[in-house]
Amino acid sequence: MRKLLVFLVTVGLLTAIAGWVASRPVPVSADLMAGVSGDAARGETVFWAGGCANCHAAPEAKGDDVLILAGGYRIESPFGAFIAPNISPGPEGIGNWTTEDLANALLAGVSPSGKHLYPSLPYTTYMHMTAQDVADLKAFMDTLPVSDAVSQPHELPFPFTIRRGVGLWKLVNMSPNWVLANADTPEIERGRYLVEALGHCAECHTPRDATGGLNRSRWMQGAPNPSGDGKIPAIDPVNLKWSAGDISYYLETGFTPDYDSAGGQMTKVVASMAKLEKSDRDAIAAYLKALP
Amino acid sequence: MKYGLTLVAGLLTAGVLGTSAISESHVDKATMAAVKARQAQMSLYAFNISLLGGMAKGEVEYDAAAASAAAGNLAALSKLDQSRLWPQGSDNETLGDDVTEALPAIWAADSKIMDSAMTMTEAAVAMESAAGEGLDALRGAMGPLGKSCGSCHETYRKADD
């Protein structure tokens, strides 16, 4: 009896320790960014392809004002409201971050103070970014205007307030593998990088499982709107019959093949995609066409 | 006498009810006509833009005269007085999503719909002068035009489903 009790307590303790260890925030390796210097001009492409402004600009911002990354956009999720923070290069934003800090946030979902960030920052996508792109992005973001807007805290109910829980979520939902395993042409490979490492299209266009993670077996097959009513359309080849040219043109102008126009949050996405080279929009279209 | 009063009251009640029923169906009819008319205007936008877009994409051979005509139509359409097309109570919450996708935000006190409408007119006028000036000019004007459509559809139209 006494032996059994000792056994159970030991197992309980080991499980707790394992859980504690498994859920700890793990930053990127210390030398990842060593010797990588950023180029602001290349970083601008990363910035627009990554869609940073779509959430981090003030919700009403238009035109060049989207470069003021004041934050404030609300993602109303089933787990609570996530409010995009100020990420402008100033004291209220991330002006004091190093390039390594940015790498930790984007590639590992870890803050400069070593805590888990919530996956409302789509690091399950950004984890696929190259170190060079992170450095370039940092160089570009450092050139942007400063906003003195104060970041608002997320509005989350218990138990989602416990950041350690995010560590377990990451174990289940951070996959180092591409969804499209085989990219047959350089164009599709570029498109895969733009979508799966930067554009995070899947965050809205792919349904989620019970943990709130993306259901990768139903990649791009449409989903309920994560922040509002209505549905986000499916964009896999089975459901989206547009030609590659139509998709690319939509990303440039917002015009559908019927010359209806993009609406809702997608207008912001199109505004960002319009800043890319046509070859990149074509690559995204080629990638979507290559999906199963 | 008492009977007479009841009769009068009854007639009055019937009269009031009858009038309100008639006026309500009258409002419905006028509202529905406005919804139909503004959707027709959207179709005319799309019809004219489709020629310009077809040329921009290379699906239709560029023709300066045809492009100018379509862009001229577009600019003229964008300048029509739309005040009667958007009556109060013609939103999707009142009429249902299958009737209209126009969100109540259009009529809210802080609505910026008129700014968006102005943006569209400016983009259409810019297209009117660009469309006949060669394919590159036409292509260049398509981006701002699409953006101006989105400036309304982002906030004031129900998201796709």
Contacts between the chains, C-beta under 8 A, distances in Angstrom:
chain1	res1	chain2	res2	distance
A	62	B	151	7.4
A	225	B	159	6.0
A	228	B	159	6.5
A	229	B	158	7.8
A	229	B	159	7.2
A	230	B	158	6.3
A	230	B	159	3.9
A	230	B	160	6.6
A	230	B	161	4.5
A	231	B	159	7.9
A	231	B	160	7.2
A	231	B	161	4.1
A	232	B	159	7.9
A	232	B	160	7.7
A	233	B	160	5.6
A	233	B	161	7.8
A	245	B	57	6.1
A	246	B	57	7.9
A	249	B	53	7.4
A	249	B	56	7.6
A	249	B	57	5.6
A	252	B	142	8.0
A	252	B	143	6.6
A	252	B	146	7.8
A	253	B	53	7.7
A	253	B	142	5.2
A	253	B	143	5.5
A	253	B	145	7.4
A	253	B	146	3.5
A	253	B	147	7.7
A	254	B	146	4.0
A	254	B	147	6.6
A	254	B	149	6.5
A	254	B	150	4.8
A	255	B	49	7.0
A	255	B	53	5.6
A	255	B	142	7.4
A	255	B	146	5.1
A	255	B	149	7.7
A	258	B	46	6.5
A	258	B	50	7.5
A	259	B	45	7.8
A	259	B	46	4.2
A	259	B	47	7.8
A	259	B	49	4.5
A	259	B	50	4.5
A	259	B	53	5.6
A	260	B	46	6.4
A	261	B	146	5.9
A	261	B	149	3.6
A	261	B	150	5.4
A	261	B	153	5.4
A	262	B	146	7.7
A	262	B	149	8.0
A	262	B	150	5.3
A	262	B	153	6.7
A	262	B	154	8.0
A	263	B	150	6.8
A	263	B	153	3.4
A	263	B	154	6.0
A	263	B	157	4.9
A	263	B	158	8.0
A	263	B	159	6.1
A	263	B	160	6.6
A	264	B	153	7.4
A	264	B	154	6.2
A	264	B	157	7.8
A	264	B	159	3.9
A	264	B	160	7.2
A	265	B	154	7.8
A	265	B	159	7.7
A	267	B	147	7.8
A	267	B	150	3.7
A	267	B	151	7.5
A	267	B	153	6.5
A	267	B	154	3.9
A	268	B	154	7.3
A	270	B	146	7.5
A	270	B	147	7.9
A	270	B	150	6.6
A	271	B	147	6.7
A	271	B	150	7.6
A	274	B	143	6.1
A	274	B	147	7.7
